[in-house]
Amino acid sequence: MARTAELDDPPTRRPRRGGRPLSFVLWLVSLAFLTFAVLRLWGLENTEWLIAAMAITPYLVGFGLFWTLLTLVLRRRAAAGLVLLLTIALGTLLAPRVLSDEQPGVGGERLRVMAANLFVGRADPDTIVDLVREQKVDVLVLPELTAGAESGLDRAGLHSLLPHRVYDVGLTGEGTGIAARFPLRQIVLMDETTLSQPSVVVDLDGTEDVELTAVHVYPGVRDGGARTWQEELAMLPPPTPKERVRVLAGDFNASLDHRGFRDLIDLGYADAAEETGQAMTPTWSSWPTGPPVTIDHILVDRRAAIGSYAVFAVPGTDHSAVLSEIVLPS
């Protein structure tokens, strides 16, 4: 029996939407996403633009999911597969930030440390003092401390709550201060940097004291600032396992998506936000010029435990205050 003409004809292939022009655009964006993923996975951040780009990695993971769905709908399966694999790879880097980690079994003194960037002294002093009082803060780190901010905080009652202090007051954003409930003794743990970063010994009631550095690393996103940012992150003092527990607190101008910051943690620190599964909570925002990111941190010697961590909004500043309760070795 002769076969019909219909059976001899090959099936008609449905053309893809948009044709070659749309395919070009979809692949162009997909390859740009590939470039970013490679840079992030390899930790390449030697320019101001790359430093800024790395900070928005969590947002680009969300974009990767959206782009995967879009390319699938538009029937560009190869592009969809590529972007999906890259999104999964980047997503695995974010997962530890929302999962709390087991803490060392220590039972020593508890120290509550808070850091609040004052945005060149513009932060509302009453809010900061209220937080110190309500959260029972023991040590307060104040990047961008000005003379006006110092006066405003004392009028709001900070001196009665935290009478001990090491202040390096600045005219603009270079000043930094440390106020505490316990006596402080200033020490030198690092070379001088662009912005003030004083270090102190906190004289606790027990037999063990703590060394603390108030951090304010030069912003790497400023013109010509990439190299200074890298050098100053590398200058921050590492923990010393056979000596006092060491704490770094303040404005690092770096996130967990920056290799320089991860290298610092790998020296033997724990990030309080990451340890408690809250490392995706933003601490700084320049919206609408940029998305909120997490650049304020409290890093603690891994011999100590993180009892708690919280982020608080402060009117007048583009930073949030970060607070952690640190449980010291007994």
Contacts in CASP RR format, 6 or more apart in sequence:
PFRMAT RR
TARGET T0000
AUTHOR 0000-0000-0000
METHOD contacts of the structure
MODEL  1
MARTAELDDPPTRRPRRGGRPLSFVLWLVSLAFLTFAVLRLWGLENTEWL
IAAMAITPYLVGFGLFWTLLTLVLRRRAAAGLVLLLTIALGTLLAPRVLS
DEQPGVGGERLRVMAANLFVGRADPDTIVDLVREQKVDVLVLPELTAGAE
SGLDRAGLHSLLPHRVYDVGLTGEGTGIAARFPLRQIVLMDETTLSQPSV
VVDLDGTEDVELTAVHVYPGVRDGGARTWQEELAMLPPPTPKERVRVLAG
DFNASLDHRGFRDLIDLGYADAAEETGQAMTPTWSSWPTGPPVTIDHILV
DRRAAIGSYAVFAVPGTDHSAVLSEIVLPS
16 22 0 8 1.000
16 23 0 8 1.000
16 74 0 8 1.000
16 75 0 8 1.000
16 76 0 8 1.000
17 74 0 8 1.000
17 75 0 8 1.000
18 74 0 8 1.000
22 74 0 8 1.000
23 76 0 8 1.000
26 70 0 8 1.000
26 71 0 8 1.000
26 74 0 8 1.000
26 76 0 8 1.000
26 79 0 8 1.000
27 76 0 8 1.000
27 79 0 8 1.000
29 67 0 8 1.000
30 67 0 8 1.000
30 71 0 8 1.000
30 79 0 8 1.000
30 82 0 8 1.000
30 83 0 8 1.000
33 60 0 8 1.000
33 63 0 8 1.000
33 64 0 8 1.000
33 67 0 8 1.000
33 83 0 8 1.000
33 86 0 8 1.000
34 82 0 8 1.000
34 83 0 8 1.000
34 86 0 8 1.000
36 53 0 8 1.000
36 60 0 8 1.000
37 86 0 8 1.000
37 89 0 8 1.000
37 90 0 8 1.000
39 45 0 8 1.000
39 50 0 8 1.000
39 53 0 8 1.000
39 54 0 8 1.000
40 54 0 8 1.000
40 57 0 8 1.000
40 90 0 8 1.000
40 93 0 8 1.000
40 257 0 8 1.000
41 89 0 8 1.000
41 90 0 8 1.000
43 54 0 8 1.000
43 259 0 8 1.000
44 50 0 8 1.000
44 259 0 8 1.000
45 51 0 8 1.000
45 54 0 8 1.000
45 226 0 8 1.000
45 230 0 8 1.000
45 258 0 8 1.000
45 259 0 8 1.000
45 260 0 8 1.000
46 226 0 8 1.000
46 230 0 8 1.000
47 226 0 8 1.000
48 220 0 8 1.000
48 221 0 8 1.000
48 222 0 8 1.000
48 223 0 8 1.000
48 224 0 8 1.000
48 225 0 8 1.000
48 226 0 8 1.000
50 226 0 8 1.000
51 220 0 8 1.000
51 221 0 8 1.000
51 226 0 8 1.000
51 229 0 8 1.000
51 258 0 8 1.000
52 221 0 8 1.000
54 255 0 8 1.000
54 257 0 8 1.000
54 258 0 8 1.000
55 255 0 8 1.000
55 257 0 8 1.000
55 258 0 8 1.000
55 293 0 8 1.000
55 295 0 8 1.000
56 291 0 8 1.000
56 293 0 8 1.000
57 90 0 8 1.000
57 93 0 8 1.000
57 94 0 8 1.000
57 255 0 8 1.000
57 257 0 8 1.000
58 94 0 8 1.000
58 257 0 8 1.000
58 280 0 8 1.000
59 291 0 8 1.000
60 90 0 8 1.000
61 87 0 8 1.000
61 90 0 8 1.000
61 91 0 8 1.000
61 94 0 8 1.000
62 87 0 8 1.000
64 83 0 8 1.000
64 84 0 8 1.000
64 86 0 8 1.000
64 87 0 8 1.000
65 87 0 8 1.000
67 83 0 8 1.000
68 80 0 8 1.000
68 81 0 8 1.000
68 83 0 8 1.000
68 84 0 8 1.000
68 87 0 8 1.000
71 77 0 8 1.000
71 79 0 8 1.000
71 80 0 8 1.000
71 81 0 8 1.000
71 83 0 8 1.000
72 80 0 8 1.000
93 257 0 8 1.000
94 280 0 8 1.000
96 274 0 8 1.000
96 279 0 8 1.000
97 256 0 8 1.000
97 273 0 8 1.000
97 274 0 8 1.000
97 277 0 8 1.000
97 278 0 8 1.000
97 279 0 8 1.000
97 280 0 8 1.000
98 277 0 8 1.000
98 278 0 8 1.000
98 279 0 8 1.000
98 280 0 8 1.000
99 277 0 8 1.000
100 275 0 8 1.000
100 276 0 8 1.000
100 277 0 8 1.000
101 270 0 8 1.000
101 274 0 8 1.000
101 275 0 8 1.000
101 276 0 8 1.000
101 277 0 8 1.000
103 275 0 8 1.000
103 305 0 8 1.000
103 306 0 8 1.000
103 307 0 8 1.000
103 327 0 8 1.000
104 302 0 8 1.000
104 303 0 8 1.000
104 304 0 8 1.000
104 305 0 8 1.000
104 329 0 8 1.000
105 305 0 8 1.000
106 303 0 8 1.000
106 304 0 8 1.000
106 305 0 8 1.000
106 327 0 8 1.000
106 328 0 8 1.000
106 329 0 8 1.000
106 330 0 8 1.000
107 305 0 8 1.000
107 327 0 8 1.000
107 328 0 8 1.000
107 329 0 8 1.000
107 330 0 8 1.000
108 327 0 8 1.000
108 328 0 8 1.000
108 329 0 8 1.000
108 330 0 8 1.000
109 204 0 8 1.000
109 205 0 8 1.000
109 206 0 8 1.000
109 208 0 8 1.000
109 327 0 8 1.000
109 328 0 8 1.000
110 307 0 8 1.000
110 325 0 8 1.000
110 326 0 8 1.000
110 327 0 8 1.000
110 328 0 8 1.000
111 138 0 8 1.000
111 139 0 8 1.000
111 202 0 8 1.000
111 204 0 8 1.000
111 210 0 8 1.000
111 247 0 8 1.000
111 325 0 8 1.000
111 326 0 8 1.000
111 328 0 8 1.000
112 135 0 8 1.000
112 136 0 8 1.000
112 137 0 8 1.000
112 138 0 8 1.000
112 139 0 8 1.000
112 323 0 8 1.000
112 324 0 8 1.000
112 325 0 8 1.000
112 326 0 8 1.000
113 137 0 8 1.000
113 138 0 8 1.000
113 139 0 8 1.000
113 140 0 8 1.000
113 141 0 8 1.000
113 212 0 8 1.000
113 247 0 8 1.000
113 249 0 8 1.000
113 298 0 8 1.000
113 323 0 8 1.000
113 324 0 8 1.000
113 326 0 8 1.000
114 131 0 8 1.000
114 132 0 8 1.000
114 135 0 8 1.000
114 137 0 8 1.000
114 139 0 8 1.000
114 140 0 8 1.000
114 141 0 8 1.000
114 249 0 8 1.000
114 321 0 8 1.000
114 322 0 8 1.000
114 323 0 8 1.000
114 324 0 8 1.000
115 140 0 8 1.000
115 141 0 8 1.000
115 142 0 8 1.000
115 143 0 8 1.000
115 214 0 8 1.000
115 215 0 8 1.000
115 249 0 8 1.000
115 250 0 8 1.000
115 251 0 8 1.000
115 296 0 8 1.000
115 298 0 8 1.000
115 321 0 8 1.000
115 322 0 8 1.000
116 123 0 8 1.000
116 128 0 8 1.000
116 131 0 8 1.000
116 140 0 8 1.000
116 141 0 8 1.000
116 142 0 8 1.000
116 143 0 8 1.000
116 314 0 8 1.000
116 317 0 8 1.000
116 319 0 8 1.000
116 320 0 8 1.000
116 321 0 8 1.000
116 322 0 8 1.000
117 123 0 8 1.000
117 142 0 8 1.000
117 143 0 8 1.000
117 144 0 8 1.000
117 216 0 8 1.000
117 250 0 8 1.000
117 251 0 8 1.000
117 284 0 8 1.000
117 296 0 8 1.000
117 317 0 8 1.000
117 318 0 8 1.000
117 319 0 8 1.000
118 142 0 8 1.000
118 143 0 8 1.000
118 144 0 8 1.000
118 145 0 8 1.000
118 146 0 8 1.000
118 149 0 8 1.000
118 317 0 8 1.000
119 144 0 8 1.000
119 316 0 8 1.000
119 317 0 8 1.000
119 318 0 8 1.000
119 319 0 8 1.000
120 144 0 8 1.000
120 146 0 8 1.000
120 172 0 8 1.000
120 173 0 8 1.000
121 144 0 8 1.000
121 145 0 8 1.000
121 146 0 8 1.000
121 148 0 8 1.000
121 149 0 8 1.000
121 317 0 8 1.000
122 149 0 8 1.000
122 316 0 8 1.000
122 317 0 8 1.000
123 149 0 8 1.000
123 314 0 8 1.000
123 315 0 8 1.000
123 316 0 8 1.000
123 317 0 8 1.000
123 319 0 8 1.000
124 314 0 8 1.000
124 315 0 8 1.000
124 316 0 8 1.000
124 317 0 8 1.000
125 149 0 8 1.000
125 152 0 8 1.000
125 153 0 8 1.000
125 155 0 8 1.000
125 156 0 8 1.000
125 158 0 8 1.000
126 156 0 8 1.000
127 314 0 8 1.000
127 315 0 8 1.000
128 140 0 8 1.000
128 153 0 8 1.000
128 156 0 8 1.000
128 158 0 8 1.000
128 314 0 8 1.000
128 321 0 8 1.000
129 153 0 8 1.000
129 156 0 8 1.000
129 157 0 8 1.000
129 158 0 8 1.000
129 161 0 8 1.000
131 137 0 8 1.000
131 312 0 8 1.000
131 314 0 8 1.000
131 321 0 8 1.000
131 323 0 8 1.000
132 140 0 8 1.000
132 158 0 8 1.000
132 161 0 8 1.000
132 162 0 8 1.000
133 161 0 8 1.000
135 310 0 8 1.000
135 323 0 8 1.000
137 161 0 8 1.000
137 162 0 8 1.000
137 181 0 8 1.000
137 323 0 8 1.000
138 180 0 8 1.000
138 181 0 8 1.000
138 182 0 8 1.000
138 202 0 8 1.000
139 162 0 8 1.000
139 178 0 8 1.000
139 179 0 8 1.000
139 180 0 8 1.000
139 181 0 8 1.000
139 182 0 8 1.000
139 202 0 8 1.000
139 212 0 8 1.000
139 249 0 8 1.000
140 158 0 8 1.000
140 162 0 8 1.000
140 178 0 8 1.000
140 179 0 8 1.000
140 180 0 8 1.000
141 176 0 8 1.000
141 177 0 8 1.000
141 178 0 8 1.000
141 212 0 8 1.000
141 214 0 8 1.000
141 215 0 8 1.000
141 249 0 8 1.000
141 250 0 8 1.000
142 149 0 8 1.000
142 153 0 8 1.000
142 176 0 8 1.000
142 177 0 8 1.000
142 178 0 8 1.000
142 179 0 8 1.000
142 214 0 8 1.000
143 173 0 8 1.000
143 175 0 8 1.000
143 176 0 8 1.000
143 177 0 8 1.000
143 195 0 8 1.000
143 214 0 8 1.000
143 215 0 8 1.000
143 216 0 8 1.000
143 250 0 8 1.000
143 251 0 8 1.000
144 172 0 8 1.000
144 173 0 8 1.000
144 174 0 8 1.000
144 175 0 8 1.000
144 176 0 8 1.000
144 216 0 8 1.000
144 251 0 8 1.000
145 167 0 8 1.000
145 168 0 8 1.000
145 169 0 8 1.000
145 170 0 8 1.000
145 175 0 8 1.000
145 176 0 8 1.000
145 177 0 8 1.000
146 169 0 8 1.000
146 170 0 8 1.000
146 171 0 8 1.000
146 172 0 8 1.000
146 173 0 8 1.000
146 175 0 8 1.000
147 169 0 8 1.000
147 170 0 8 1.000
150 167 0 8 1.000
150 169 0 8 1.000
153 159 0 8 1.000
153 179 0 8 1.000
158 179 0 8 1.000
161 181 0 8 1.000
162 179 0 8 1.000
162 180 0 8 1.000
162 181 0 8 1.000
163 181 0 8 1.000
164 179 0 8 1.000
164 180 0 8 1.000
164 181 0 8 1.000
164 182 0 8 1.000
164 183 0 8 1.000
164 184 0 8 1.000
165 177 0 8 1.000
165 178 0 8 1.000
165 179 0 8 1.000
165 180 0 8 1.000
165 184 0 8 1.000
166 177 0 8 1.000
166 178 0 8 1.000
166 184 0 8 1.000
166 186 0 8 1.000
166 198 0 8 1.000
166 200 0 8 1.000
167 177 0 8 1.000
167 178 0 8 1.000
167 179 0 8 1.000
168 175 0 8 1.000
168 176 0 8 1.000
168 177 0 8 1.000
168 196 0 8 1.000
168 198 0 8 1.000
169 175 0 8 1.000
169 177 0 8 1.000
170 196 0 8 1.000
173 195 0 8 1.000
174 194 0 8 1.000
174 195 0 8 1.000
174 196 0 8 1.000
175 195 0 8 1.000
175 196 0 8 1.000
175 216 0 8 1.000
176 195 0 8 1.000
176 196 0 8 1.000
176 197 0 8 1.000
176 198 0 8 1.000
176 214 0 8 1.000
176 216 0 8 1.000
177 196 0 8 1.000
177 198 0 8 1.000
177 214 0 8 1.000
178 184 0 8 1.000
178 198 0 8 1.000
178 200 0 8 1.000
178 212 0 8 1.000
178 214 0 8 1.000
180 200 0 8 1.000
180 202 0 8 1.000
182 202 0 8 1.000
182 203 0 8 1.000
182 204 0 8 1.000
182 205 0 8 1.000
183 202 0 8 1.000
183 203 0 8 1.000
184 200 0 8 1.000
184 201 0 8 1.000
184 202 0 8 1.000
184 203 0 8 1.000
185 200 0 8 1.000
185 201 0 8 1.000
185 203 0 8 1.000
186 198 0 8 1.000
186 199 0 8 1.000
186 200 0 8 1.000
187 199 0 8 1.000
187 200 0 8 1.000
187 201 0 8 1.000
187 211 0 8 1.000
188 199 0 8 1.000
189 199 0 8 1.000
189 211 0 8 1.000
189 213 0 8 1.000
189 237 0 8 1.000
190 197 0 8 1.000
190 199 0 8 1.000
190 213 0 8 1.000
190 235 0 8 1.000
190 236 0 8 1.000
190 237 0 8 1.000
191 235 0 8 1.000
193 217 0 8 1.000
193 218 0 8 1.000
193 232 0 8 1.000
193 235 0 8 1.000
194 218 0 8 1.000
194 228 0 8 1.000
194 232 0 8 1.000
195 216 0 8 1.000
195 217 0 8 1.000
195 218 0 8 1.000
196 214 0 8 1.000
196 216 0 8 1.000
197 213 0 8 1.000
197 214 0 8 1.000
197 215 0 8 1.000
197 216 0 8 1.000
197 217 0 8 1.000
197 236 0 8 1.000
198 213 0 8 1.000
198 214 0 8 1.000
199 211 0 8 1.000
199 212 0 8 1.000
199 213 0 8 1.000
199 214 0 8 1.000
199 237 0 8 1.000
200 211 0 8 1.000
200 212 0 8 1.000
200 214 0 8 1.000
201 209 0 8 1.000
201 210 0 8 1.000
201 211 0 8 1.000
201 244 0 8 1.000
202 209 0 8 1.000
202 210 0 8 1.000
202 211 0 8 1.000
202 212 0 8 1.000
203 209 0 8 1.000
204 210 0 8 1.000
204 328 0 8 1.000
208 244 0 8 1.000
208 245 0 8 1.000
208 328 0 8 1.000
208 329 0 8 1.000
209 244 0 8 1.000
210 244 0 8 1.000
210 245 0 8 1.000
210 246 0 8 1.000
210 247 0 8 1.000
210 326 0 8 1.000
210 328 0 8 1.000
211 237 0 8 1.000
211 243 0 8 1.000
211 244 0 8 1.000
211 245 0 8 1.000
211 246 0 8 1.000
211 247 0 8 1.000
212 246 0 8 1.000
212 247 0 8 1.000
212 248 0 8 1.000
212 249 0 8 1.000
213 236 0 8 1.000
213 237 0 8 1.000
213 246 0 8 1.000
213 247 0 8 1.000
213 248 0 8 1.000
213 249 0 8 1.000
214 249 0 8 1.000
214 250 0 8 1.000
215 236 0 8 1.000
215 248 0 8 1.000
215 249 0 8 1.000
215 250 0 8 1.000
215 251 0 8 1.000
215 252 0 8 1.000
215 297 0 8 1.000
216 250 0 8 1.000
216 251 0 8 1.000
216 253 0 8 1.000
217 229 0 8 1.000
217 232 0 8 1.000
217 233 0 8 1.000
217 236 0 8 1.000
217 251 0 8 1.000
217 252 0 8 1.000
217 253 0 8 1.000
217 254 0 8 1.000
218 225 0 8 1.000
218 228 0 8 1.000
218 229 0 8 1.000
218 232 0 8 1.000
218 253 0 8 1.000
219 225 0 8 1.000
219 229 0 8 1.000
219 253 0 8 1.000
220 226 0 8 1.000
220 228 0 8 1.000
220 229 0 8 1.000
220 253 0 8 1.000
221 253 0 8 1.000
229 253 0 8 1.000
229 254 0 8 1.000
230 260 0 8 1.000
233 252 0 8 1.000
233 254 0 8 1.000
233 258 0 8 1.000
233 260 0 8 1.000
233 261 0 8 1.000
233 263 0 8 1.000
233 264 0 8 1.000
234 260 0 8 1.000
234 263 0 8 1.000
234 264 0 8 1.000
236 248 0 8 1.000
236 264 0 8 1.000
237 246 0 8 1.000
237 248 0 8 1.000
238 246 0 8 1.000
238 264 0 8 1.000
238 267 0 8 1.000
238 268 0 8 1.000
238 269 0 8 1.000
239 245 0 8 1.000
239 246 0 8 1.000
239 267 0 8 1.000
239 268 0 8 1.000
239 269 0 8 1.000
239 301 0 8 1.000
239 302 0 8 1.000
239 303 0 8 1.000
240 246 0 8 1.000
241 303 0 8 1.000
245 300 0 8 1.000
245 301 0 8 1.000
245 303 0 8 1.000
245 304 0 8 1.000
245 328 0 8 1.000
245 329 0 8 1.000
246 301 0 8 1.000
247 298 0 8 1.000
247 299 0 8 1.000
247 300 0 8 1.000
247 301 0 8 1.000
247 326 0 8 1.000
248 264 0 8 1.000
248 269 0 8 1.000
248 297 0 8 1.000
248 298 0 8 1.000
248 299 0 8 1.000
249 297 0 8 1.000
249 298 0 8 1.000
249 299 0 8 1.000
249 322 0 8 1.000
249 324 0 8 1.000
250 296 0 8 1.000
250 297 0 8 1.000
250 298 0 8 1.000
250 322 0 8 1.000
251 284 0 8 1.000
251 295 0 8 1.000
251 296 0 8 1.000
251 319 0 8 1.000
252 261 0 8 1.000
252 295 0 8 1.000
252 296 0 8 1.000
252 297 0 8 1.000
253 295 0 8 1.000
254 260 0 8 1.000
254 261 0 8 1.000
254 295 0 8 1.000
255 261 0 8 1.000
255 293 0 8 1.000
255 294 0 8 1.000
255 295 0 8 1.000
256 262 0 8 1.000
256 271 0 8 1.000
256 274 0 8 1.000
256 279 0 8 1.000
256 294 0 8 1.000
261 297 0 8 1.000
264 299 0 8 1.000
265 271 0 8 1.000
265 299 0 8 1.000
268 301 0 8 1.000
268 302 0 8 1.000
269 299 0 8 1.000
269 300 0 8 1.000
269 301 0 8 1.000
269 302 0 8 1.000
270 299 0 8 1.000
270 300 0 8 1.000
270 301 0 8 1.000
270 302 0 8 1.000
270 304 0 8 1.000
270 306 0 8 1.000
271 279 0 8 1.000
271 297 0 8 1.000
271 298 0 8 1.000
271 299 0 8 1.000
272 297 0 8 1.000
272 298 0 8 1.000
272 299 0 8 1.000
272 300 0 8 1.000
272 306 0 8 1.000
272 309 0 8 1.000
272 322 0 8 1.000
272 324 0 8 1.000
272 326 0 8 1.000
273 279 0 8 1.000
273 281 0 8 1.000
273 294 0 8 1.000
273 297 0 8 1.000
273 298 0 8 1.000
273 309 0 8 1.000
273 311 0 8 1.000
273 322 0 8 1.000
275 306 0 8 1.000
275 309 0 8 1.000
276 306 0 8 1.000
276 307 0 8 1.000
276 308 0 8 1.000
276 309 0 8 1.000
278 309 0 8 1.000
278 310 0 8 1.000
278 311 0 8 1.000
279 294 0 8 1.000
280 294 0 8 1.000
281 294 0 8 1.000
281 311 0 8 1.000
282 292 0 8 1.000
282 293 0 8 1.000
282 294 0 8 1.000
282 320 0 8 1.000
283 292 0 8 1.000
283 293 0 8 1.000
283 294 0 8 1.000
283 295 0 8 1.000
283 296 0 8 1.000
283 297 0 8 1.000
283 311 0 8 1.000
283 319 0 8 1.000
283 320 0 8 1.000
283 322 0 8 1.000
284 292 0 8 1.000
284 293 0 8 1.000
284 294 0 8 1.000
284 295 0 8 1.000
284 296 0 8 1.000
284 318 0 8 1.000
284 319 0 8 1.000
284 320 0 8 1.000
285 291 0 8 1.000
285 292 0 8 1.000
285 293 0 8 1.000
285 318 0 8 1.000
286 318 0 8 1.000
296 319 0 8 1.000
296 320 0 8 1.000
296 322 0 8 1.000
297 322 0 8 1.000
298 309 0 8 1.000
298 322 0 8 1.000
298 323 0 8 1.000
298 324 0 8 1.000
298 326 0 8 1.000
300 306 0 8 1.000
300 324 0 8 1.000
300 326 0 8 1.000
303 329 0 8 1.000
304 326 0 8 1.000
304 327 0 8 1.000
304 328 0 8 1.000
304 329 0 8 1.000
305 326 0 8 1.000
305 327 0 8 1.000
306 324 0 8 1.000
306 325 0 8 1.000
306 326 0 8 1.000
306 327 0 8 1.000
307 324 0 8 1.000
307 325 0 8 1.000
307 326 0 8 1.000
307 327 0 8 1.000
308 323 0 8 1.000
308 324 0 8 1.000
308 325 0 8 1.000
309 322 0 8 1.000
309 323 0 8 1.000
309 324 0 8 1.000
309 325 0 8 1.000
310 322 0 8 1.000
310 323 0 8 1.000
310 324 0 8 1.000
311 320 0 8 1.000
311 321 0 8 1.000
311 322 0 8 1.000
311 323 0 8 1.000
312 320 0 8 1.000
312 321 0 8 1.000
312 322 0 8 1.000
312 323 0 8 1.000
313 320 0 8 1.000
313 321 0 8 1.000
314 320 0 8 1.000
314 321 0 8 1.000
END
